[in-house]
């Protein structure tokens, strides 16, 4: 597995187990030592729609596309990167980076999202950006 930078995001190739049936991956294999996965949820994004437009001051957020292509946008810098369910990678948005998820395709996109640090309880978890 290799990790690279994609703007302010971290991008890690996953250890996919692929055969003629599809692929399998354990999304929590790359959780840093001493951390645990929290706030795990699955999102769907309809074609032409945007989710997110928020920031997490006290925690990072990890994403793996399960279906479709999702454009992940850094709302401060304008940087964009695409994650795809056909070639899954782990994308990490660091705490404090405002971001959104956009489906520019023509079918529903799906991703699993989680954090891999213990959230700072003194900070607001999610701040929406209009």
N, C-alpha and C positions, 0 to 999 in steps of 0.2 A: 504494500500500500504506500502511496505517496501523497503528501500534502503540499499544495501550492497555494499561493495567494491569488485571489480574484478580486481586485480592488481591495476593499477592507475585509472582504469575506475570506474565510478559509475553505479550501476545496480539497476533499480527500477521496481518492479512488477507494472503492469498497472491495472487499474480498467476496466477490460474487461466485456463487456455485451455479453454473449455467449448464443446461442440457436441452434436449429437444422439447421439454415441457415448459421451459421458461427459466427463471432464476430464483435463487433463495439467498437472503443475506440477513445477518443478525445486526440490526441497526445500532445496538448498544455495545458492540465490540470495540468501538472507537471512543467510548466514554473515558475521559482521562482518569488515571489512577487516583483513587481517593474520592472521586466524585460519584454521583449516582444520577441516573436519568430521572427527571421530574417533569411534570406538566406535559405528559405525552398525549397528543391528540392527532387526529387525522382531519385534513381539510380537503374539500372539493372546490374547484373553481370552474364555473360555467364559461364557455367560450366568450371572449370579449369582455370579461369581467376582471375586477381587481379586488384582492383581499389584502388585509393588513393595513398599510398606511398607519403604522404605529411604531413605538420604540419601547424597549424593555430596559429601564435604567439599572435594574439589579440582577439581570441574568442574560446569558447568551441564548441563542435559539438555533437548533440544528434542524435541517430539512433534508429529506430524501424524497424525490419524485417517485411515485408508484405507477402513475399513468399519465400520459400526455407530456407536454413541455410547459415549463413554468419559468417565466422571466422574473428573476429576483432583482429588485431595484434598490440601490442605496439612495435614499431620498435627499441626502445632503450633497453628495458629490455627483449624482446623476449616473453613476456606474451601473451597468446592467450585466447580468450573466444568466444563462439559461441552464436549467437542470431538466433532465429528461427521464421518464419512466423506462425508456428503452435501453438506456445506459446509465443506471443510477450511480450517483456520487453523493457524498455527505457534504452539504454546504453549511457552514457555520457563520451566523451573523453575530458579531460580538455585542456584548451589552452596550447600550447607549447609541447604537447605530439605527436611525430611523429607516424603515424598510417597507416594501410592499411586494406582493406576488401578483403577477398578471398572466392570464391565459390568452395568448394571441392566436391560439389554434382554433380548430373547428370541432373539437370534442372535449368532453369534461376532463380536466386535469385533477389528479389526486396526489397528495403528499402526506407523509408522516412527519410530525414536528415534535420536538422535545427539547428540554434543556438538560445540560450535563454539569451543572454546578448547583450548589445550594443557593437559592435565591436570597438576596439581602432583604431581610424582613423590614428594614427601616426605609426601604424605597418602594414607591408605587410600582406594581408589577407591570402594568401596560398603560401607556399613554397614547390615546388616539390622536392622529394628525388629520385635520380636515383638508 
